[in-house]
């Protein structure tokens, strides 16, 4: 019998998808001027499509109980933090709303990764069925 997906995994997946969508929205809404675009913008579009495909693939593999997918999710998050936080400090946002939204997205990503490694998630990925205590409401 396969154990049902714990709530921690489901919440983590929603946070992953939501933070990716919010990050794209922040990029569009940010009033700061964009850097000068290269003459061939199809490469940027291709990178955006590949990024979306990769996030979707990781979410599906996590949903299908592939333990490696949660490690890849954690490594991508760590790599993103190491690359994006220094960039954020060099280019201050022109809007407090955008800065606040960025902090919320980072917090959602932290929780998304953390939820993949809580006890219930570890048990689910390892295939262990958690035995719930047998609680009866009838008097004996």
C-alpha positions in Angstrom: 0.0 0.0 0.0 1.4 3.4 -1.0 1.1 6.1 1.6 -0.8 9.2 0.5 1.3 12.3 -0.2 1.8 14.3 3.0 0.5 17.8 3.3 4.1 19.1 3.6 4.9 17.9 0.1 1.7 19.3 -1.4 2.3 22.7 0.3 5.9 22.7 -0.9 4.9 22.1 -4.5 2.3 24.9 -4.4 5.0 27.2 -2.9 7.4 26.3 -5.7 4.9 27.0 -8.4 3.6 30.2 -6.7 7.1 31.6 -6.1 8.1 31.0 -9.7 5.0 32.8 -11.0 5.5 35.6 -8.5 9.1 36.0 -9.5 8.0 36.3 -13.2 5.4 38.9 -12.2 8.0 40.9 -10.2 10.2 41.0 -13.2 7.4 42.4 -15.3 6.2 44.9 -12.7 9.6 46.2 -11.7 9.8 49.9 -12.7 13.6 49.8 -12.7 15.1 50.1 -16.2 16.1 46.8 -17.8 19.6 46.3 -18.9 20.3 46.8 -22.6 18.9 43.8 -24.3 21.1 41.8 -26.7 20.1 42.1 -30.4 18.9 38.5 -30.4 16.1 38.3 -27.9 14.9 34.9 -28.9 17.6 33.5 -26.7 16.0 35.2 -23.7 12.6 33.8 -24.6 14.2 30.3 -25.0 15.8 30.6 -21.6 12.4 31.6 -20.0 10.7 28.6 -21.7 13.4 26.2 -20.6 13.3 27.6 -17.0 9.5 27.1 -16.9 9.9 23.6 -18.3 12.6 22.7 -15.7 10.5 24.0 -12.8 7.5 22.0 -14.1 9.7 18.9 -14.5 11.0 19.1 -11.0 7.5 19.6 -9.6 6.2 16.6 -11.5 9.1 14.4 -10.4 8.7 15.5 -6.8 5.0 14.7 -7.0 5.9 11.3 -8.4 8.0 10.5 -5.3 11.4 10.9 -6.8 13.8 11.7 -3.9 16.4 13.1 -6.2 14.0 15.8 -7.4 13.8 17.4 -3.9 17.6 17.5 -3.8 17.7 19.1 -7.2 15.1 21.6 -6.0 17.2 22.4 -3.0 20.4 22.8 -5.1 18.6 25.1 -7.5 17.4 27.2 -4.7 20.8 27.4 -3.1 22.4 28.4 -6.5 19.7 31.0 -7.0 20.3 32.5 -3.6 24.1 32.6 -4.2 23.6 34.4 -7.5 20.6 36.6 -7.0 21.1 38.1 -3.5 24.4 39.7 -4.4 22.8 41.1 -7.6 19.9 42.4 -5.5 22.2 44.3 -3.2 24.1 45.9 -6.1 20.9 47.2 -7.9 18.5 48.6 -5.3 14.9 48.5 -6.3 13.1 51.7 -7.1 10.0 50.5 -5.3 9.4 49.3 -1.7 6.5 47.1 -3.0 8.9 45.3 -5.4 11.5 44.8 -2.7 8.8 43.5 -0.3 7.5 41.1 -3.0 11.0 39.8 -3.6 11.5 39.1 0.1 8.2 37.3 0.2 9.2 35.2 -2.8 12.5 34.2 -1.2 10.7 33.3 2.1 8.3 31.1 0.1 11.2 29.4 -1.5 12.9 28.8 1.8 9.7 27.2 3.2 9.2 25.2 0.0 12.7 23.6 0.4 12.3 23.1 4.1 9.0 21.3 3.8 10.6 18.7 1.5 12.9 17.6 4.3 10.5 17.4 7.3 9.9 14.0 9.0 6.7 13.2 7.1 8.3 14.1 3.8 11.4 11.9 4.5 9.1 9.0 5.5 7.1 9.4 2.3 10.1 9.6 0.0 11.7 6.5 1.7 8.5 4.5 1.2 7.8 4.1 4.8 4.1 4.0 5.8 3.4 6.0 8.9 1.2 4.1 11.3 -1.3 6.3 12.9 -2.4 5.5 16.5 -5.6 3.6 16.7 -7.9 5.9 18.6 -11.4 4.7 19.3 -14.1 6.9 20.5 -16.2 4.0 21.9 -15.9 3.0 25.5 -14.7 -0.5 26.3 
